[in-house]
């Protein structure tokens, strides 16, 4: 995980712990940890690529505009053959 993501992880973890204590179910906690595990694996495989992805997502959120090379979800699924 990137240092700049630690706060997001901590917030998600604390929220999942709170939900677990309220519902007496570990499902939300397990889902949260599983999601962050995938993020950590992607980051470990290509830290620079992960940073670029975060920067592009932040820019898209800021401007409301998708990157020029963005692919529509349906087109992406077609390209994957799904």
C-alpha positions as CSV (number, residue, x, y, z in Angstrom):
1,X,0.0,0.0,0.0
2,X,1.2,3.5,-0.8
3,X,1.9,5.8,2.1
4,X,-0.7,8.2,0.8
5,X,-3.4,5.5,1.0
6,X,-2.8,4.6,4.7
7,X,-5.4,7.1,5.9
8,X,-8.0,5.7,3.5
9,X,-7.2,2.2,4.7
10,X,-7.4,3.2,8.4
11,X,-10.8,4.9,7.8
12,X,-12.2,1.9,6.0
13,X,-10.8,-0.4,8.6
14,X,-12.3,1.6,11.5
15,X,-15.7,1.8,9.7
16,X,-15.7,-2.0,9.2
17,X,-14.8,-2.6,12.8
18,X,-17.6,-0.3,13.9
19,X,-20.1,-2.1,11.6
20,X,-18.8,-5.5,12.9
21,X,-19.5,-4.4,16.5
22,X,-22.9,-3.2,15.6
23,X,-24.0,-6.1,13.6
24,X,-22.0,-8.8,15.3
25,X,-20.9,-10.0,11.8
26,X,-17.4,-10.0,10.4
27,X,-18.5,-9.9,6.8
28,X,-17.9,-6.1,6.3
29,X,-14.5,-6.5,8.0
30,X,-13.5,-9.4,5.8
31,X,-14.7,-7.6,2.7
32,X,-12.7,-4.5,3.6
33,X,-9.5,-6.5,4.3
34,X,-10.0,-8.5,1.1
35,X,-10.4,-5.3,-1.0
36,X,-7.3,-3.7,0.5
37,X,-5.3,-6.9,0.1
38,X,-6.0,-6.7,-3.7
39,X,-5.0,-3.0,-3.7
40,X,-1.8,-3.9,-1.8
41,X,-1.0,-6.7,-4.3
42,X,-1.6,-4.3,-7.3
43,X,0.6,-1.7,-5.7
44,X,3.4,-4.1,-4.9
45,X,3.3,-5.4,-8.5
46,X,3.6,-1.8,-10.0
47,X,3.8,1.0,-7.5
48,X,4.3,3.7,-10.2
49,X,1.4,2.4,-12.2
50,X,-0.8,2.4,-9.1
51,X,0.2,6.0,-8.4
52,X,-0.6,7.0,-12.0
53,X,-4.1,5.3,-11.7
54,X,-4.8,7.2,-8.5
55,X,-3.7,10.5,-10.1
56,X,-5.9,9.9,-13.1
57,X,-8.9,9.0,-10.9
58,X,-8.4,12.1,-8.8
59,X,-8.2,14.3,-11.9
60,X,-11.4,12.7,-13.3
61,X,-13.2,13.3,-10.0
62,X,-12.0,16.9,-9.9
63,X,-13.0,17.8,-13.5
64,X,-15.8,15.4,-14.1
65,X,-14.2,14.4,-17.3
66,X,-12.9,11.0,-18.2
67,X,-9.4,10.7,-19.6
68,X,-9.2,10.8,-23.4
69,X,-8.2,7.1,-23.6
70,X,-10.9,5.9,-21.2
71,X,-12.9,2.9,-22.4
72,X,-16.6,2.5,-21.9
73,X,-17.5,-0.4,-19.6
74,X,-19.4,-2.3,-22.3
75,X,-16.6,-1.8,-24.8
76,X,-14.1,-3.1,-22.1
77,X,-16.2,-6.2,-21.5
78,X,-16.4,-6.8,-25.2
79,X,-12.6,-6.5,-25.5
80,X,-12.3,-9.0,-22.7
81,X,-14.8,-11.3,-24.4
82,X,-17.1,-11.3,-21.4
